[in-house]
Amino acid sequence: MAKTQLGARVDSEIKRLAEARAADRGLSLGDYIAGLVREDTEGLRQRGLDAARRFLDEHQSVFDDLEDGERHVPGAHAA
């Protein structure tokens, strides 16, 4: 597929984060951004968020019970 140039203005912190994340994944900045767009348009991100919501809906009581138990332990702090 032919590539085209894209220009975008972001603040320096976003640029730094994007470059660091791209490097972590062994990707160029352009390939990293292209991957984010593909994931978003293919719905992968939303499916992941939906799965996380279903997990919490099913298991929230476990986390609540653990947090309540920590509140009763002297010196323990909930996250």
DOVEX-594638 format. One record per residue: z, y, x of N, C-alpha, C in turn. Coordinates in pm, whole numbers, plus 50000, padded with zeros to 5 digits. Layout:
BEGIN
ZYXZYXZYX
...
//
This chain:
BEGIN
500004988450085500005000050000500005012350090
499175021950057499105034350134500365042550114
500785049150219501985057350211501605071850201
502445079650136502265093950124503555100750166
503455113050204504635120250249505335126550131
506655126450135507485132050030508455141650094
508635153250036509615162850086510725164549985
511945164850031513085166749941514125175050014
514785183949942515845192050001517195186549955
518005183050053519355178250026520295185150124
521575185450091522505191650186522695182650307
523225188350413523305181250541524185168750532
525205168850447526065157050433525295145450371
524485148250269523675137750206522685132150307
522075140850385521135136350488521825127250588
523005131350633523755123350729524105109750671
524575109550547524935096850483523715087750466
522605093550424521385085650404520895079850536
520885088050640520435083150771521355072050823
522665073750805523615063650852523435050650775
523275051650643523115039450562521805032350595
520745040250615519465034350653519605026950786
520275033150882520475026851012521295014150998
522325014450913523155002450889522304990850840
521304993950761520444983550704519214980550791
519104987650902517964985550990516654990650931
516735001250852515565006750785515305021050831
514075025250818513775039450837514335046750715
514505059750728515005067550615514045066450496
512745067150524511755065850416511825052550345
511975041650421512075028450359513365026850280
514445032750331515715032350259515595039450124
515025051450126514865059050001513935051749906
512855046149958511925038549873512645026849807
513505020149883514275008949827515205013349716
515855024949735516725030149629515955032949502
514775038749517513945041749401513515028949332
513095019049411512685006149352513844999649276
515024999449339516184993549272516485000649141
516415013749143516715021549023515675019048914
514425019148952513385017548850513265003248800
513704993748880513674979848837514944975948764
515894984948756517104982548680518164974448752
518004971848882519004963848953520374970748953
520374983648975521644990948979522344989948843
521584992248737522174991748604522674977748570
521934967548609522394953948583523694951148658
523794956048780525034954448856526194961548790
525964973748745527014981248676527414974248546
526424969148474526714961848350527544949248378
527214942148485527964930148522529404933848559
529564944748632530914949148668531704952748544
531094959448449531764963148324532174950648246
531274940848238531624928348167532794921348236
532784921048369533864914948444535184921848412
535184935048417536424942348388536854940548243
535894940448151536224938348011536924924847992
536464914648064537034901248051538354899548126
538524906648237539654904048326540584915848348
540424926648274541244938448295542724935348282
543084926348192544504923148171545144917348297
544384909948375544914904348500545294915648595
544404925448609544684936748696545844945048642
545894946748510546994954148450548324947148475
548354933848459549584926348483550034927548628
549094926648721549434928048863549974941948892
549344951948837549804965548860551174967648798
551414962348679552724963548616553784956548700
553444944948756554384937648841554734945448966
553764952449023554014960449143554894972349112
554824977448993555644988948957557124985248953
557414972348930558804968048920559384963349051
558584962949156559044958649287559444971049365
560724972049406561134983849483560314985449610
559814997349632559045000349752557584997049742
557134990449634555724986949618555004998449550
553755000449586552955011049527551665005249475
551275009449356549985005249300548875012749372
547725006149381546575012449449546045024049371
//
